[in-house]
């Protein structure tokens, strides 16, 4: 087993030359800075998600408009029933 030392950030990492493995103990891992990076795959996935959310929003709006039209048609259809007299329609 070997110990690797780094300067920035100051870390001591354990390593095995035979299997080319480096590992962190708990406190060393916790001392690592939080890094966030994006690669081309994550950007494409994010774009796909944005497009899907927009399409879902449009679909919900279209369904809402269709429900409103169906309600209006239903009201008009009930109001134009020839079997009802004017008192029942109002």
DAJO-V231364 format. One line per field, one symbol per residue. psi: psi as a letter, one per 20 degrees, with the letter a starting at -180 (. if undefined). A space follows every 10 residues. Layout:
BEGIN
psi = ???
END
This chain:
BEGIN
psi = qrpppqgoqo qoqqqohgjl pprprghggh ipqoqpqqrh ghgghggggg gghghggggg gghghhgggg gghgghghhj oiiqrhhhh.
END
